Amino acid sequence: MLHAVIMAGGSGTRFWPASRADRPKQVLAVAGRDPLVKATVDRLEGLVPADRTLVVTNRRQAPLLREILAPLPPEQVVAEPTPRDTAPCIALAALLVRRRDPEGVMAVLPADQVIGPRERFQAALEAAAGVAAREDALITFGIEPTFPATGYGYIRYGKKHSEAGGISFHRVEAFTEKPDRERARQWFDQGGYHWNSGIFLWRAETILAEIERHAPGLGEVVAQLEAALGTDRWEEALAEHFPRCPRNSIDREIMEKSTLALIAPAPFRWDDLGSWQALPAHHQADEGGNVAITPGGGSHLDLDSRDLVVYAEGKHLVATIGLAGLTIVQTGEATLVCPTERAQEVKEMVELLRRRGREDLL
């Protein structure tokens, strides 16, 4: 059977100040009427039922996610004791899936992406799940680059492996981390690379075997957790052992080392909403190219501005006159103003706040 694992423990620092530790990007409705995590769950309707959908988050965010995702059974929202990146998150979910369904296939999905159309996305998941069910394979979807991005990991694809559902699956020659500008331009110009979508499919048994093979530190924690799974010691064991997981991504821990990796070009639209700069593509702009997102009754009033991204919470009014190319984010506790072309640097502002001891704003 196909199971969905939605990773929803991130902090979304590039969407500060709207995104905070207890209200991260995935619970914001920045690309439509619904929070991103709800849109991710709804996108699976008709393919994966609620009782085979796991949402993995952290203890701080779990109560809010259970509220947003009702009527998803509350036990399907799994709380990590502490954030440890995607490799431990996936290992924990794989243990839970394998216990329920020893041959189960996992579709691992970030909670904060915008994907469509749903029919094409579901057909692609079905095709990849069929490949993963038949053989030991770690499958990911690659995104055709449209510019030399430095904010994404890249995957170099190799020889064709198979075809299913009209989708070609290729061997992965290399997973690479986010490149500098010169290397990104080189890869973009030469071709043969895709952006890493962060979407994976594999059998739970396959990924756990690869963790044991390539990530012994994580594998040792998995063994400790598995010994307690299904007993009254589970919560105690999770609290004791999970924080010992090495903090690492699934890309670095497994995908860069495994010989089982396959990539398929994504036949659907994809956007990971990396910063405020991504939002105009998902909203109707006014005649000046200005986009306003106004949750909770906020509003934007403008005279002669162009190409603004405005986010106004509550009943707050943001009034602008004669501006161009700016992002303006108003929340109850903080306001951000920056050139939209520098919106990626919001993450650096978050780090500056942390160094200044302003944890109350994070």
Summary of the structure (lengths in Angstrom):
residues: 362
radius of gyration: 20.9
end to end distance: 39.8
largest distance: 64.8
contacts: 1196
relative contact order: 0.14
helix: 38%
strand: 28%
